[in-house]
C-alpha cells in the first residue's frame, strides 16, 4: 500500500478516494480519526487524513489522476467549464449532464 495524497480534511480525502475508485484504482483513507483532535495534536502530514492505494503498481496512474484533478481537469482530460443549455439558455455548472431547468442533455454527451 502506498500513500498518494495528504488531504486538508476528510471530505477531500474521500472525494479523491472516490475519484480513484471511479478509475478502477482501489483506495483507502487513513488518519481521518485524528482530524477531530485538531488543536490538541500538531497538524502535520502524519496527522492529516491521507489517501492510499492498495496496488502499488498503480501509483503513477493514481498520482496522475489526482494531479489532473487538482489542476481542474476531469478524468477525461478536458478542463471543467460551465455550459449553456441550447434549448432554454440556462447557464449550468460543469457537473450537470442535463439541464435542470428543461431536461435537455448537454451537447456532446453520448
The first five atom37 places (N, CA, C, CB, O) and aatype in JSON, in Angstrom:
{
  "aatype": [20, 20, 20, 20, 20, 20, 20, 20, 20, 20, 20, 20, 20, 20, 20, 20, 20, 20, 20, 20, 20, 20, 20, 20, 20, 20, 20, 20, 20, 20, 20, 20, 20, 20, 20, 20, 20, 20, 20, 20, 20, 20, 20, 20, 20, 20, 20, 20, 20, 20, 20, 20, 20, 20, 20, 20, 20, 20, 20, 20, 20, 20, 20, 20, 20, 20, 20, 20, 20, 20, 20, 20, 20, 20, 20, 20, 20, 20, 20, 20, 20, 20, 20, 20, 20, 20, 20, 20, 20, 20, 20, 20, 20, 20, 20, 20, 20, 20, 20, 20, 20, 20, 20, 20, 20, 20, 20, 20, 20, 20],
  "atom_mask": [
    [1, 1, 1, 1, 1],
    [1, 1, 1, 1, 1],
    [1, 1, 1, 1, 1],
    [1, 1, 1, 1, 1],
    [1, 1, 1, 1, 1],
    [1, 1, 1, 1, 1],
    [1, 1, 1, 1, 1],
    [1, 1, 1, 1, 1],
    [1, 1, 1, 1, 1],
    [1, 1, 1, 1, 1],
    [1, 1, 1, 1, 1],
    [1, 1, 1, 1, 1],
    [1, 1, 1, 1, 1],
    [1, 1, 1, 1, 1],
    [1, 1, 1, 1, 1],
    [1, 1, 1, 1, 1],
    [1, 1, 1, 1, 1],
    [1, 1, 1, 1, 1],
    [1, 1, 1, 1, 1],
    [1, 1, 1, 1, 1],
    [1, 1, 1, 1, 1],
    [1, 1, 1, 1, 1],
    [1, 1, 1, 1, 1],
    [1, 1, 1, 1, 1],
    [1, 1, 1, 1, 1],
    [1, 1, 1, 1, 1],
    [1, 1, 1, 1, 1],
    [1, 1, 1, 1, 1],
    [1, 1, 1, 1, 1],
    [1, 1, 1, 1, 1],
    [1, 1, 1, 1, 1],
    [1, 1, 1, 1, 1],
    [1, 1, 1, 1, 1],
    [1, 1, 1, 1, 1],
    [1, 1, 1, 1, 1],
    [1, 1, 1, 1, 1],
    [1, 1, 1, 1, 1],
    [1, 1, 1, 1, 1],
    [1, 1, 1, 1, 1],
    [1, 1, 1, 1, 1],
    [1, 1, 1, 1, 1],
    [1, 1, 1, 1, 1],
    [1, 1, 1, 1, 1],
    [1, 1, 1, 1, 1],
    [1, 1, 1, 1, 1],
    [1, 1, 1, 1, 1],
    [1, 1, 1, 1, 1],
    [1, 1, 1, 1, 1],
    [1, 1, 1, 1, 1],
    [1, 1, 1, 1, 1],
    [1, 1, 1, 1, 1],
    [1, 1, 1, 1, 1],
    [1, 1, 1, 1, 1],
    [1, 1, 1, 1, 1],
    [1, 1, 1, 1, 1],
    [1, 1, 1, 1, 1],
    [1, 1, 1, 1, 1],
    [1, 1, 1, 1, 1],
    [1, 1, 1, 1, 1],
    [1, 1, 1, 1, 1],
    [1, 1, 1, 1, 1],
    [1, 1, 1, 1, 1],
    [1, 1, 1, 1, 1],
    [1, 1, 1, 1, 1],
    [1, 1, 1, 1, 1],
    [1, 1, 1, 1, 1],
    [1, 1, 1, 1, 1],
    [1, 1, 1, 1, 1],
    [1, 1, 1, 1, 1],
    [1, 1, 1, 1, 1],
    [1, 1, 1, 1, 1],
    [1, 1, 1, 1, 1],
    [1, 1, 1, 1, 1],
    [1, 1, 1, 1, 1],
    [1, 1, 1, 1, 1],
    [1, 1, 1, 1, 1],
    [1, 1, 1, 1, 1],
    [1, 1, 1, 1, 1],
    [1, 1, 1, 1, 1],
    [1, 1, 1, 1, 1],
    [1, 1, 1, 1, 1],
    [1, 1, 1, 1, 1],
    [1, 1, 1, 1, 1],
    [1, 1, 1, 1, 1],
    [1, 1, 1, 1, 1],
    [1, 1, 1, 1, 1],
    [1, 1, 1, 1, 1],
    [1, 1, 1, 1, 1],
    [1, 1, 1, 1, 1],
    [1, 1, 1, 1, 1],
    [1, 1, 1, 1, 1],
    [1, 1, 1, 1, 1],
    [1, 1, 1, 1, 1],
    [1, 1, 1, 1, 1],
    [1, 1, 1, 1, 1],
    [1, 1, 1, 1, 1],
    [1, 1, 1, 1, 1],
    [1, 1, 1, 1, 1],
    [1, 1, 1, 1, 1],
    [1, 1, 1, 1, 1],
    [1, 1, 1, 1, 1],
    [1, 1, 1, 1, 1],
    [1, 1, 1, 1, 1],
    [1, 1, 1, 1, 1],
    [1, 1, 1, 1, 1],
    [1, 1, 1, 1, 1],
    [1, 1, 1, 1, 1],
    [1, 1, 1, 1, 1],
    [1, 1, 1, 1, 1],
    [1, 1, 1, 1, 1]
  ],
  "atom_positions": [
    [[0.85, -1.17, 0.0], [0.0, 0.0, 0.0], [0.9, 1.24, 0.0], [-0.97, -0.01, 1.23], [1.88, 1.31, 0.74]],
    [[0.55, 2.23, -0.87], [1.32, 3.46, -0.96], [0.43, 4.68, -0.78], [2.05, 3.54, -2.3], [-0.71, 4.72, -1.25]],
    [[0.98, 5.68, -0.09], [0.27, 6.94, 0.09], [0.39, 7.77, -1.18], [0.82, 7.72, 1.32], [1.49, 7.94, -1.72]],
    [[-0.76, 8.29, -1.67], [-0.74, 9.1, -2.89], [-1.12, 10.56, -2.65], [-1.67, 8.49, -3.91], [-0.87, 11.41, -3.5]],
    [[-1.73, 10.86, -1.49], [-2.12, 12.25, -1.24], [-2.38, 12.48, 0.24], [-3.38, 12.62, -2.06], [-2.97, 11.64, 0.92]],
    [[-1.93, 13.63, 0.74], [-2.26, 14.08, 2.09], [-3.32, 15.17, 1.92], [-0.99, 14.61, 2.87], [-3.07, 16.19, 1.28]],
    [[-4.49, 14.94, 2.51], [-5.62, 15.84, 2.33], [-5.67, 16.89, 3.44], [-6.93, 15.05, 2.3], [-5.08, 16.73, 4.5]],
    [[-6.4, 17.97, 3.17], [-6.58, 19.02, 4.17], [-7.66, 18.64, 5.18], [-6.95, 20.34, 3.5], [-7.63, 19.1, 6.32]],
    [[-8.61, 17.79, 4.74], [-9.7, 17.38, 5.62], [-10.29, 16.07, 5.09], [-10.81, 18.5, 5.71], [-10.04, 15.7, 3.94]],
    [[-11.07, 15.35, 5.9], [-11.61, 14.05, 5.49], [-12.46, 14.11, 4.22], [-12.44, 13.48, 6.6], [-12.44, 13.17, 3.42]],
    [[-13.21, 15.19, 4.02], [-14.05, 15.28, 2.81], [-13.2, 15.25, 1.55], [-14.9, 16.56, 2.84], [-13.54, 14.57, 0.58]],
    [[-12.08, 15.98, 1.56], [-11.19, 15.97, 0.4], [-10.61, 14.58, 0.18], [-10.07, 17.0, 0.57], [-10.52, 14.11, -0.95]],
    [[-10.22, 13.92, 1.26], [-9.65, 12.58, 1.15], [-10.66, 11.6, 0.54], [-9.2, 12.07, 2.52], [-10.3, 10.81, -0.33]],
    [[-11.9, 11.66, 0.99], [-12.92, 10.75, 0.46], [-13.3, 11.09, -0.98], [-14.16, 10.78, 1.35], [-13.61, 10.19, -1.77]],
    [[-13.28, 12.37, -1.33], [-13.53, 12.76, -2.71], [-12.48, 12.15, -3.63], [-13.55, 14.29, -2.84], [-12.81, 11.58, -4.68]],
    [[-11.21, 12.25, -3.25], [-10.13, 11.71, -4.07], [-10.16, 10.19, -4.09], [-8.79, 12.2, -3.57], [-9.85, 9.59, -5.12]],
    [[-10.52, 9.57, -2.99], [-10.68, 8.12, -2.95], [-11.74, 7.69, -3.96], [-11.06, 7.64, -1.53], [-11.53, 6.74, -4.72]],
    [[-12.87, 8.38, -3.97], [-13.94, 8.07, -4.93], [-13.5, 8.29, -6.36], [-15.16, 8.91, -4.63], [-13.86, 7.52, -7.25]],
    [[-12.73, 9.35, -6.6], [-12.23, 9.62, -7.95], [-11.34, 8.47, -8.42], [-11.45, 10.95, -7.98], [-11.48, 7.99, -9.54]],
    [[-10.42, 8.03, -7.56], [-9.54, 6.92, -7.92], [-10.35, 5.65, -8.18], [-8.51, 6.67, -6.82], [-10.09, 4.94, -9.15]],
    [[-11.32, 5.37, -7.31], [-12.12, 4.16, -7.48], [-12.95, 4.22, -8.76], [-13.03, 3.96, -6.28], [-13.2, 3.18, -9.38]],
    [[-13.38, 5.41, -9.17], [-14.13, 5.53, -10.42], [-13.24, 5.23, -11.62], [-14.73, 6.94, -10.54], [-13.74, 4.95, -12.71]],
    [[-11.93, 5.29, -11.43], [-10.97, 4.98, -12.49], [-10.38, 3.59, -12.33], [-9.85, 6.02, -12.51], [-9.4, 3.24, -12.99]],
    [[-10.99, 2.78, -11.44], [-10.57, 1.38, -11.28], [-9.4, 1.16, -10.34], [-10.23, 0.83, -12.59], [-8.77, 0.1, -10.38]],
    [[-9.08, 2.15, -9.5], [-7.96, 2.02, -8.57], [-8.51, 1.93, -7.15], [-6.97, 3.23, -8.71], [-9.11, 2.88, -6.65]],
    [[-8.3, 0.79, -6.51], [-8.78, 0.6, -5.14], [-7.98, 1.48, -4.19], [-8.69, -0.9, -4.72], [-6.75, 1.48, -4.22]],
    [[-8.69, 2.23, -3.34], [-8.03, 3.17, -2.43], [-8.69, 3.14, -1.06], [-8.06, 4.6, -3.01], [-9.84, 2.72, -0.91]],
    [[-7.93, 3.59, -0.05], [-8.46, 3.7, 1.31], [-8.04, 5.06, 1.88], [-7.93, 2.53, 2.22], [-7.06, 5.66, 1.45]],
    [[-8.82, 5.54, 2.85], [-8.48, 6.77, 3.57], [-7.98, 6.37, 4.95], [-9.72, 7.74, 3.67], [-8.6, 5.56, 5.64]],
    [[-6.86, 6.95, 5.33], [-6.29, 6.69, 6.66], [-6.11, 8.02, 7.39], [-4.94, 5.93, 6.56], [-5.91, 9.06, 6.78]],
    [[-6.18, 7.95, 8.7], [-5.89, 9.11, 9.53], [-7.03, 10.08, 9.73], [-4.78, 9.84, 8.96], [-6.84, 11.14, 10.34]],
    [[-8.22, 9.75, 9.24], [-9.32, 10.7, 9.39], [-9.79, 10.81, 10.84], [-10.49, 10.3, 8.51], [-10.39, 11.82, 11.22]],
    [[-9.53, 9.8, 11.65], [-9.94, 9.85, 13.05], [-9.19, 10.92, 13.83], [-9.72, 8.49, 13.7], [-9.7, 11.46, 14.81]],
    [[-7.97, 11.23, 13.38], [-7.18, 12.25, 14.07], [-7.65, 13.66, 13.76], [-5.72, 12.12, 13.7], [-7.27, 14.61, 14.45]],
    [[-8.48, 13.82, 12.73], [-8.95, 15.15, 12.34], [-9.71, 15.82, 13.48], [-9.83, 15.06, 11.1], [-9.62, 17.04, 13.66]],
    [[-10.46, 15.03, 14.24], [-11.23, 15.57, 15.36], [-10.35, 16.06, 16.51], [-12.17, 14.52, 15.87], [-10.83, 16.8, 17.37]],
    [[-9.09, 15.66, 16.52], [-8.18, 16.07, 17.59], [-7.39, 17.32, 17.22], [-7.22, 14.93, 17.91], [-6.47, 17.71, 17.94]],
    [[-7.75, 17.96, 16.11], [-7.04, 19.19, 15.72], [-7.12, 20.2, 16.86], [-7.64, 19.79, 14.41], [-8.16, 20.37, 17.49]],
    [[-6.0, 20.84, 17.1], [-5.91, 21.78, 18.22], [-5.29, 21.14, 19.44], [-7.28, 22.32, 18.56], [-4.73, 21.81, 20.29]],
    [[-5.4, 19.81, 19.5], [-4.79, 19.09, 20.62], [-3.55, 18.33, 20.17], [-5.79, 18.12, 21.24], [-2.66, 18.05, 20.98]],
    [[-3.5, 18.01, 18.88], [-2.29, 17.39, 18.31], [-1.8, 18.32, 17.2], [-2.58, 15.92, 17.77], [-2.6, 19.01, 16.57]],
    [[-0.51, 18.33, 16.96], [0.0, 19.21, 15.9], [-0.51, 18.76, 14.53], [1.54, 19.23, 15.91], [-0.69, 17.57, 14.28]],
    [[-0.73, 19.73, 13.64], [-1.16, 19.44, 12.28], [0.08, 19.2, 11.44], [-2.04, 20.6, 11.7], [0.83, 20.13, 11.12]],
    [[0.29, 17.95, 11.09], [1.44, 17.55, 10.27], [0.92, 16.58, 9.2], [2.58, 16.88, 11.14], [-0.21, 16.1, 9.31]],
    [[1.71, 16.28, 8.19], [1.27, 15.29, 7.2], [0.93, 13.93, 7.83], [2.36, 15.1, 6.15], [0.13, 13.18, 7.28]],
    [[1.53, 13.64, 8.96], [1.25, 12.36, 9.63], [-0.09, 12.36, 10.35], [2.36, 12.04, 10.61], [-0.66, 11.3, 10.59]],
    [[-0.6, 13.55, 10.7], [-1.88, 13.61, 11.43], [-3.05, 14.05, 10.55], [-1.75, 14.55, 12.6], [-4.18, 14.1, 11.03]],
    [[-2.79, 14.36, 9.29], [-3.86, 14.73, 8.36], [-4.41, 13.48, 7.68], [-3.34, 15.74, 7.29], [-3.7, 12.49, 7.56]],
    [[-5.66, 13.52, 7.24], [-6.2, 12.39, 6.5], [-5.4, 12.19, 5.21], [-7.7, 12.61, 6.19], [-4.97, 13.17, 4.59]],
    [[-5.21, 10.96, 4.81], [-4.44, 10.7, 3.59], [-5.1, 9.58, 2.79], [-2.99, 10.33, 3.93], [-5.84, 8.75, 3.32]],
    [[-4.8, 9.58, 1.5], [-5.34, 8.58, 0.57], [-4.22, 7.62, 0.2], [-5.95, 9.25, -0.71], [-3.12, 8.03, -0.15]],
    [[-4.52, 6.35, 0.3], [-3.56, 5.29, -0.01], [-4.17, 4.37, -1.06], [-3.18, 4.48, 1.28], [-5.38, 4.12, -1.06]],
    [[-3.32, 3.88, -1.97], [-3.8, 2.9, -2.94], [-3.35, 1.52, -2.51], [-3.27, 3.23, -4.37], [-2.31, 1.35, -1.88]],
    [[-4.16, 0.52, -2.85], [-3.89, -0.86, -2.44], [-2.83, -1.5, -3.33], [-5.19, -1.69, -2.47], [-1.96, -2.21, -2.84]],
    [[-2.9, -1.25, -4.64], [-1.98, -1.86, -5.6], [-0.85, -0.88, -5.92], [-2.72, -2.27, -6.9], [-1.07, 0.11, -6.62]],
    [[0.35, -1.14, -5.39], [1.49, -0.24, -5.6], [1.82, -0.02, -7.07], [2.71, -0.79, -4.89], [2.36, 1.02, -7.44]],
    [[1.5, -0.99, -7.92], [1.81, -0.89, -9.35], [1.03, 0.24, -10.02], [1.51, -2.21, -10.04], [1.4, 0.69, -11.1]],
    [[-0.05, 0.71, -9.38], [-0.88, 1.77, -9.95], [-0.54, 3.15, -9.39], [-2.34, 1.48, -9.7], [-1.29, 4.11, -9.58]],
    [[0.6, 3.25, -8.7], [0.98, 4.5, -8.04], [1.07, 5.68, -9.02], [2.31, 4.33, -7.33], [0.47, 6.72, -8.77]],
    [[1.8, 5.52, -10.1], [1.97, 6.63, -11.05], [0.64, 7.04, -11.68], [2.97, 6.23, -12.15], [0.38, 8.23, -11.86]],
    [[-0.19, 6.06, -12.02], [-1.5, 6.37, -12.59], [-2.35, 7.14, -11.58], [-2.22, 5.07, -13.03], [-3.0, 8.12, -11.94]],
    [[-2.34, 6.7, -10.32], [-3.11, 7.37, -9.27], [-2.62, 8.8, -9.06], [-3.03, 6.59, -7.96], [-3.43, 9.72, -8.96]],
    [[-1.3, 9.01, -9.0], [-0.75, 10.35, -8.83], [-1.14, 11.24, -10.0], [0.78, 10.3, -8.68], [-1.42, 12.43, -9.82]],
    [[-1.14, 10.69, -11.2], [-1.5, 11.45, -12.39], [-2.97, 11.88, -12.35], [-1.24, 10.61, -13.64], [-3.29, 13.02, -12.69]],
    [[-3.84, 10.98, -11.93], [-5.28, 11.29, -11.83], [-5.51, 12.39, -10.8], [-6.08, 10.02, -11.45], [-6.26, 13.33, -11.05]],
    [[-4.86, 12.26, -9.65], [-5.02, 13.27, -8.59], [-4.46, 14.62, -9.04], [-4.33, 12.8, -7.3], [-5.08, 15.65, -8.81]],
    [[-3.3, 14.61, -9.66], [-2.7, 15.86, -10.13], [-3.59, 16.56, -11.15], [-1.32, 15.59, -10.76], [-3.77, 17.77, -11.09]],
    [[-4.16, 15.79, -12.07], [-5.06, 16.36, -13.08], [-6.29, 16.96, -12.4], [-5.49, 15.29, -14.11], [-6.73, 18.05, -12.77]],
    [[-6.83, 16.26, -11.42], [-8.0, 16.78, -10.7], [-7.66, 18.09, -9.99], [-8.5, 15.74, -9.68], [-8.44, 19.05, -10.04]],
    [[-6.52, 18.14, -9.33], [-6.13, 19.33, -8.59], [-5.85, 20.52, -9.52], [-4.9, 19.04, -7.74], [-5.9, 21.67, -9.1]],
    [[-5.54, 20.24, -10.79], [-5.38, 21.3, -11.79], [-6.71, 21.72, -12.39], [-4.44, 20.84, -12.89], [-6.76, 22.66, -13.19]],
    [[-7.79, 21.04, -12.02], [-9.11, 21.4, -12.52], [-9.54, 20.63, -13.75], [-9.16, 22.84, -12.81], [-10.48, 21.03, -14.43]],
    [[-8.85, 19.53, -14.05], [-9.2, 18.74, -15.21], [-10.08, 17.57, -14.79], [-7.93, 18.23, -15.92], [-9.98, 17.06, -13.67]],
    [[-10.95, 17.15, -15.7], [-11.79, 15.99, -15.46], [-11.0, 14.74, -15.81], [-13.11, 16.07, -16.29], [-9.97, 14.84, -16.47]],
    [[-11.45, 13.54, -15.38], [-10.73, 12.32, -15.69], [-10.51, 12.1, -17.19], [-11.46, 11.15, -15.12], [-9.56, 11.42, -17.58]],
    [[-11.37, 12.64, -18.04], [-11.2, 12.52, -19.49], [-10.13, 13.44, -20.05], [-12.5, 12.79, -20.18], [-9.8, 13.36, -21.23]],
    [[-9.59, 14.33, -19.22], [-8.52, 15.19, -19.63], [-8.95, 16.57, -20.1], [-7.77, 14.54, -20.7], [-8.11, 17.37, -20.51]],
    [[-10.23, 16.87, -20.06], [-10.7, 18.18, -20.51], [-10.91, 19.07, -19.3], [-12.0, 18.05, -21.33], [-11.24, 18.59, -18.21]],
    [[-10.72, 20.35, -19.48], [-10.91, 21.29, -18.38], [-12.4, 21.46, -18.11], [-10.26, 22.65, -18.71], [-13.2, 21.57, -19.04]],
    [[-12.75, 21.48, -16.86], [-14.15, 21.67, -16.47], [-14.58, 23.09, -16.81], [-14.34, 21.38, -14.95], [-13.84, 24.05, -16.59]],
    [[-15.78, 23.21, -17.36], [-16.32, 24.55, -17.63], [-17.84, 24.49, -17.64], [-15.78, 25.1, -18.98], [-18.44, 23.45, -17.9]],
    [[-18.42, 25.62, -17.36], [-19.87, 25.67, -17.37], [-20.36, 25.61, -18.82], [-20.39, 26.95, -16.66], [-19.58, 25.8, -19.75]],
    [[-21.66, 25.36, -18.98], [-22.23, 25.26, -20.33], [-23.62, 25.87, -20.34], [-22.29, 23.79, -20.81], [-24.27, 25.96, -19.3]],
    [[-24.06, 26.28, -21.5], [-25.38, 26.89, -21.67], [-26.29, 25.91, -22.39], [-25.29, 28.23, -22.45], [-25.91, 25.33, -23.41]],
    [[-27.49, 25.72, -21.86], [-28.47, 24.81, -22.47], [-28.9, 25.37, -23.84], [-29.72, 24.63, -21.54], [-29.29, 26.53, -23.94]],
    [[-28.81, 24.54, -24.89], [-29.19, 25.04, -26.22], [-30.71, 25.21, -26.36], [-28.69, 24.08, -27.28], [-31.17, 25.89, -27.28]],
    [[-31.48, 24.6, -25.47], [-32.94, 24.67, -25.57], [-33.52, 25.89, -24.85], [-33.55, 23.41, -25.01], [-34.3, 26.64, -25.43]],
    [[-33.13, 26.09, -23.58], [-33.74, 27.18, -22.8], [-32.77, 28.3, -22.45], [-34.33, 26.63, -21.54], [-33.18, 29.34, -21.94]],
    [[-31.46, 28.11, -22.71], [-30.48, 29.15, -22.45], [-29.96, 29.21, -21.03], [-31.06, 30.45, -22.8], [-29.19, 30.11, -20.7]],
    [[-30.37, 28.28, -20.17], [-29.92, 28.27, -18.77], [-28.41, 28.03, -18.71], [-30.68, 27.18, -17.96], [-27.89, 27.16, -19.41]],
    [[-27.7, 28.79, -17.86], [-26.27, 28.6, -17.63], [-26.11, 27.53, -16.55], [-25.57, 29.94, -17.2], [-26.69, 27.64, -15.47]],
    [[-25.34, 26.47, -16.85], [-25.2, 25.34, -15.93], [-23.76, 25.09, -15.56], [-25.79, 24.08, -16.55], [-22.84, 25.35, -16.34]],
    [[-23.56, 24.58, -14.35], [-22.23, 24.22, -13.88], [-21.8, 22.91, -14.55], [-22.2, 24.09, -12.34], [-22.65, 22.14, -14.99]],
    [[-20.48, 22.65, -14.61], [-19.98, 21.51, -15.38], [-20.42, 20.13, -14.88], [-18.52, 21.55, -15.41], [-20.41, 19.18, -15.67]],
    [[-20.79, 19.99, -13.62], [-21.17, 18.67, -13.11], [-22.52, 18.21, -13.63], [-21.19, 18.69, -11.6], [-22.85, 17.02, -13.52]],
    [[-23.31, 19.12, -14.19], [-24.63, 18.74, -14.71], [-24.51, 18.19, -16.13], [-25.59, 19.94, -14.7], [-23.91, 18.82, -16.99]],
    [[-25.08, 17.01, -16.35], [-25.09, 16.42, -17.69], [-26.39, 16.73, -18.42], [-24.87, 14.91, -17.61], [-26.47, 16.59, -19.64]],
    [[-27.4, 17.14, -17.67], [-28.68, 17.55, -18.25], [-29.07, 18.89, -17.64], [-29.8, 16.47, -18.0], [-28.7, 19.21, -16.51]],
    [[-29.8, 19.66, -18.41], [-30.28, 20.95, -17.92], [-31.29, 20.7, -16.81], [-30.92, 21.8, -19.07], [-32.26, 19.97, -16.99]],
    [[-31.07, 21.32, -15.66], [-32.01, 21.12, -14.55], [-33.31, 21.88, -14.79], [-31.38, 21.57, -13.22], [-34.33, 21.57, -14.17]],
    [[-33.3, 22.86, -15.68], [-34.48, 23.67, -15.98], [-35.46, 22.93, -16.91], [-34.06, 25.0, -16.61], [-36.66, 22.87, -16.64]],
    [[-34.91, 22.37, -18.01], [-35.81, 21.77, -19.03], [-35.51, 20.31, -19.33], [-35.73, 22.56, -20.32], [-36.28, 19.66, -20.04]],
    [[-34.4, 19.77, -18.81], [-34.08, 18.36, -19.01], [-33.31, 18.03, -20.28], [-35.31, 17.59, -19.01], [-33.07, 16.85, -20.56]],
    [[-32.91, 19.02, -21.06], [-32.15, 18.79, -22.29], [-30.74, 18.32, -21.94], [-32.09, 20.08, -23.16], [-30.1, 18.86, -21.04]],
    [[-30.25, 17.29, -22.67], [-28.9, 16.75, -22.43], [-27.86, 17.76, -22.89], [-28.71, 15.4, -23.17], [-28.08, 18.51, -23.85]],
    [[-26.72, 17.78, -22.21], [-25.62, 18.66, -22.57], [-25.12, 18.27, -23.96], [-24.47, 18.58, -21.53], [-24.94, 17.08, -24.22]],
    [[-24.89, 19.22, -24.84], [-24.39, 18.91, -26.18], [-23.04, 18.19, -26.11], [-24.26, 20.19, -27.02], [-22.18, 18.55, -25.32]],
    [[-22.88, 17.18, -26.94], [-21.63, 16.43, -26.99], [-21.58, 15.25, -26.05], [-20.51, 17.33, -26.68], [-20.64, 14.46, -26.14]],
    [[-22.56, 15.08, -25.16], [-22.61, 13.91, -24.29], [-23.32, 12.78, -25.02], [-23.34, 14.23, -22.95], [-24.3, 13.01, -25.72]],
    [[-22.81, 11.56, -24.86], [-23.46, 10.41, -25.53], [-24.83, 10.11, -24.96], [-22.6, 9.18, -25.43], [-25.5, 9.19, -25.42]]
  ]
}
